[in-house]
Amino acid sequence: MDTVRRVVVPRVSVIVPAYNIAGYLERGLDSALAQTMSDLEVIVVDDASSDATFEVANSVAARDARVRVLRNKSNSGVSASRNRAMHAARGEWIALLDGDDVWLPERLQRMMAYADNVDVISDDVYFVARSRTRPGEYVFWSLLRERGLTLTKPRWLSLRDFVGYDTGLIQPVFRRAFLTRHELEYNPSMRVDEDFHFAFEILWKGARWLQLQRAYYVYISNRAGAASSNERVLWQIIIEHTRSLCSHPAVVDDAGLAAALERRIQEGNGNLVYD
């Protein structure tokens, strides 16, 4: 008698792009594997690292069958790596985790509690960074509060809200069927500000996006601060990318959205002057 093998489909596919983060990757992967909701798979895409990132990923995969490791032949960038992971994903939901960040243990369970009739769910991001003025000390802050968005309960997020509050650094959980239906993926040519543009397209396509008030994602800055010249280049790219959106079909007939993009451009210019 033939035996039919059942393919177990996980609830959530966690995609983890990784490039030269051997010293941090295991910490990040362990935070995903330690979730109180264990119905998940983790897909690591090593972006042709020159350090031991690939070996660390395989070591974690050897002790937990929920982890799969892919490797790019050449360095392709975070957008291409995320696209590759999304194409390989089997889960109902796609969750983002940068390999040098961590999740609080209850993150997925808390977010999936709101999964009915929603296409995208995002939480706040808790930032941890080394102080630039006090060596050896750390500073902590909430992304939403820093952007002026104070929530006491979950709320729907519109495209104008997203751009107006400039919350592109949030790391949402996406319903995979919505991305597939609208053929949405990251722009592989973007290595900076790719999250903002991906979210912009998702909201333009009419996604029902729920923003939660609490932070379960921890962004950890592992450097004391990028060199000034590098920061200038990053801001120049962000300004250029934002300008490119001003001719987007979503913006042409929406004066409020156009004004929000212009404020983002001016904020970028202000950072260049300040720097």
C-alpha positions as CSV (number, residue, x, y, z in Angstrom):
1,M,0.0,0.0,0.0
2,D,1.3,3.4,-1.0
3,T,2.0,5.9,1.9
4,V,1.0,9.5,1.3
5,R,3.4,11.8,3.0
6,R,1.7,14.8,4.6
7,V,3.5,18.1,4.3
8,V,3.2,20.1,7.5
9,V,2.6,23.8,6.7
10,P,3.8,26.1,9.5
11,R,1.7,29.0,10.7
12,V,4.6,31.5,10.3
13,S,7.7,31.5,8.1
14,V,10.4,33.6,9.7
15,I,12.8,35.0,7.1
16,V,16.3,36.0,8.3
17,P,18.7,37.7,5.9
18,A,22.2,37.4,7.2
19,Y,25.5,39.0,6.1
20,N,28.7,38.9,8.2
21,I,26.9,38.7,11.6
22,A,28.4,35.5,12.9
23,G,28.8,37.0,16.4
24,Y,25.1,37.8,16.6
25,L,23.1,35.4,14.5
26,E,22.7,32.6,17.0
27,R,21.2,35.0,19.5
28,G,18.7,36.2,16.9
29,L,17.7,32.7,15.7
30,D,17.3,31.5,19.3
31,S,14.9,34.3,20.0
32,A,12.7,33.1,17.1
33,L,13.0,29.4,18.1
34,A,12.1,30.2,21.7
35,Q,8.7,31.8,20.8
36,T,5.8,30.7,22.9
37,M,4.1,29.9,19.6
38,S,6.2,27.2,18.2
39,D,4.3,26.6,14.9
40,L,6.9,28.2,12.7
41,E,9.8,27.7,10.3
42,V,12.9,29.8,10.1
43,I,14.6,30.4,6.7
44,V,18.1,31.9,6.9
45,V,19.6,33.3,3.7
46,D,23.3,33.8,4.1
47,D,24.3,36.6,1.6
48,A,27.7,35.2,0.7
49,S,29.2,36.2,4.1
50,S,33.0,36.3,4.4
51,D,32.9,35.3,8.1
52,A,31.4,32.3,9.8
53,T,27.7,33.3,9.4
54,F,26.9,30.3,7.2
55,E,28.5,27.9,9.6
56,V,26.6,29.4,12.6
57,A,23.3,29.1,10.7
58,N,24.0,25.5,9.9
59,S,24.9,24.8,13.5
60,V,21.5,26.1,14.7
61,A,19.8,24.1,11.9
62,A,21.5,20.9,13.1
63,R,19.8,21.2,16.5
64,D,16.4,22.4,15.4
65,A,14.7,21.0,12.3
66,R,12.5,24.1,11.9
67,V,15.5,26.0,10.5
68,R,16.5,25.9,6.9
69,V,19.6,27.6,5.5
70,L,20.1,29.0,2.0
71,R,23.2,30.6,0.7
72,N,23.5,33.2,-2.1
73,K,26.3,32.6,-4.6
74,S,27.3,36.2,-4.4
75,N,26.4,39.2,-2.2
76,S,23.0,40.3,-3.4
77,G,21.7,42.6,-0.7
78,V,18.9,42.3,1.9
79,S,16.1,42.8,-0.6
80,A,17.1,39.9,-2.9
81,S,17.8,37.7,0.2
82,R,14.3,38.4,1.6
83,N,12.7,37.7,-1.8
84,R,14.5,34.4,-2.0
85,A,13.3,33.4,1.5
86,M,9.7,34.5,0.7
87,H,9.7,32.3,-2.4
88,A,10.9,29.4,-0.3
89,A,8.4,30.0,2.5
90,R,5.5,27.7,3.3
91,G,3.8,29.4,6.1
92,E,0.5,31.3,6.1
93,W,2.3,34.3,7.5
94,I,5.7,35.9,6.7
95,A,7.6,37.4,9.6
96,L,10.8,39.5,9.3
97,L,13.8,39.2,11.6
98,D,17.1,40.8,10.9
99,G,19.8,38.3,12.1
100,D,21.4,40.7,14.6
101,D,18.1,41.7,16.3
102,V,15.9,39.7,18.7
103,W,12.3,39.1,19.5
104,L,10.7,38.9,22.9
105,P,9.4,35.4,23.5
106,E,5.7,36.1,23.2
107,R,6.0,38.2,20.0
108,L,4.3,35.9,17.5
109,Q,1.7,34.7,19.9
110,R,0.7,38.3,20.7
111,M,0.6,39.3,17.0
112,M,-1.3,36.2,15.8
113,A,-4.0,36.9,18.3
114,Y,-5.1,39.6,15.9
115,A,-4.7,37.6,12.7
116,D,-8.4,37.3,11.7
117,N,-9.5,39.6,8.8
118,V,-6.1,41.3,8.7
119,D,-3.4,41.3,6.0
120,V,-0.5,42.9,7.9
121,I,0.2,43.2,11.6
122,S,3.0,45.3,13.1
123,D,4.2,46.0,16.6
124,D,6.4,48.8,18.0
125,V,10.2,48.5,17.8
126,Y,12.3,48.8,20.9
127,F,15.7,50.3,20.0
128,V,18.8,49.6,22.0
129,A,22.0,51.5,21.0
130,R,25.3,52.5,22.4
131,S,25.5,56.1,23.6
132,R,27.5,58.3,21.3
133,T,28.2,60.8,24.2
134,R,28.6,58.4,27.1
135,P,31.0,55.5,26.3
136,G,30.0,52.2,27.8
137,E,26.4,53.2,28.2
138,Y,23.3,52.4,26.2
139,V,20.2,54.4,25.3
140,F,16.7,52.9,24.8
141,W,13.7,54.3,22.9
142,S,10.4,53.3,21.2
143,L,10.1,53.9,17.5
144,L,6.4,54.8,17.6
145,R,6.9,57.4,20.4
146,E,9.9,58.8,18.7
147,R,7.8,59.3,15.5
148,G,5.0,60.9,17.5
149,L,2.5,58.0,17.4
150,T,1.3,57.2,20.8
151,L,-1.2,54.3,21.0
152,T,-3.2,52.9,23.9
153,K,-4.8,50.2,21.8
154,P,-4.4,48.6,18.3
155,R,-5.4,50.8,15.3
156,W,-5.7,50.5,11.6
157,L,-2.7,52.0,9.7
158,S,-3.4,53.9,6.4
159,L,-0.9,54.7,3.8
160,R,-1.0,58.4,4.8
161,D,-0.4,57.4,8.5
162,F,2.5,55.2,7.5
163,V,4.2,58.0,5.5
164,G,3.2,60.8,7.8
165,Y,4.7,59.1,10.9
166,D,7.5,57.6,8.8
167,T,7.3,54.2,10.5
168,G,9.3,52.4,7.8
169,L,11.6,50.7,10.4
170,I,8.8,48.6,11.9
171,Q,9.1,44.9,11.1
172,P,5.6,43.6,10.2
173,V,4.1,40.2,9.8
174,F,2.5,39.7,6.4
175,R,-0.2,37.3,5.2
176,R,1.6,35.4,2.4
177,A,-1.6,35.0,0.3
178,F,-1.9,38.8,0.1
179,L,1.7,39.2,-1.1
180,T,1.2,36.4,-3.6
181,R,-2.1,37.7,-4.9
182,H,-0.6,41.1,-5.6
183,E,2.8,39.8,-6.8
184,L,4.6,41.9,-4.2
185,E,8.2,41.6,-3.3
186,Y,11.2,43.8,-2.4
187,N,12.9,45.8,-5.0
188,P,16.1,43.8,-5.4
189,S,18.1,46.9,-6.5
190,M,17.4,48.6,-3.1
191,R,19.8,48.0,-0.2
192,V,18.7,51.1,1.7
193,D,15.2,52.1,2.8
194,E,13.7,48.9,1.2
195,D,11.3,48.4,4.0
196,F,9.6,51.7,3.5
197,H,9.0,51.2,-0.2
198,F,7.8,47.6,0.3
199,A,5.3,48.7,2.9
200,F,4.2,51.7,0.7
201,E,3.3,49.3,-2.1
202,I,1.5,46.9,0.3
203,L,-0.7,49.7,1.7
204,W,-1.3,51.1,-1.8
205,K,-2.7,47.7,-2.8
206,G,-5.3,48.0,0.0
207,A,-3.8,45.8,2.7
208,R,-5.7,45.8,6.0
209,W,-2.8,46.8,8.3
210,L,-3.2,46.6,12.1
211,Q,-0.6,48.5,14.2
212,L,-0.2,47.2,17.8
213,Q,0.7,49.5,20.6
214,R,3.4,47.4,22.3
215,A,7.0,46.5,21.2
216,Y,8.0,42.9,20.9
217,Y,10.8,43.4,18.4
218,V,14.2,44.6,19.7
219,Y,16.5,46.4,17.3
220,I,20.0,46.2,18.6
221,S,22.7,48.5,17.2
222,N,26.0,46.7,17.5
223,R,28.1,49.6,16.5
224,A,28.9,52.8,18.3
225,G,27.8,54.8,15.2
226,A,28.5,54.8,11.4
227,A,31.1,57.1,10.0
228,S,29.7,60.6,9.1
229,S,30.4,60.1,5.4
230,N,28.5,56.8,5.4
231,E,25.5,58.5,7.1
232,R,25.5,61.2,4.5
233,V,25.4,58.7,1.7
234,L,22.5,56.8,3.4
235,W,20.5,60.0,3.8
236,Q,21.1,61.0,0.2
237,I,19.8,57.6,-1.0
238,I,16.7,57.9,1.2
239,I,16.0,61.4,-0.1
240,E,16.4,60.2,-3.7
241,H,14.1,57.1,-3.1
242,T,11.5,59.3,-1.4
243,R,11.5,61.8,-4.3
244,S,10.9,58.9,-6.7
245,L,7.6,58.1,-4.9
246,C,6.3,61.6,-5.6
247,S,5.2,60.5,-9.0
248,H,3.6,57.2,-7.7
249,P,0.0,56.8,-8.7
250,A,-1.0,56.7,-5.1
251,V,0.4,60.2,-4.6
252,V,-0.7,62.1,-7.8
253,D,-4.3,62.8,-6.5
254,D,-3.5,62.8,-2.8
255,A,-2.2,66.2,-1.6
256,G,-1.9,65.0,2.0
257,L,0.2,62.0,1.0
258,A,2.4,64.3,-1.2
259,A,2.9,66.7,1.7
260,A,3.9,63.8,4.0
261,L,6.5,62.6,1.4
262,E,7.8,66.2,1.2
263,R,8.2,66.3,5.0
264,R,10.2,63.1,4.8
265,I,12.5,64.7,2.2
266,Q,12.9,67.8,4.3
267,E,13.7,65.7,7.3
268,G,16.4,63.9,5.3
269,N,17.8,67.3,4.1
270,G,17.9,68.4,7.8
271,N,19.9,65.4,8.7
272,L,22.4,66.1,6.0
273,V,22.8,69.7,7.3
274,Y,23.0,68.6,10.9
275,D,25.6,66.0,10.0
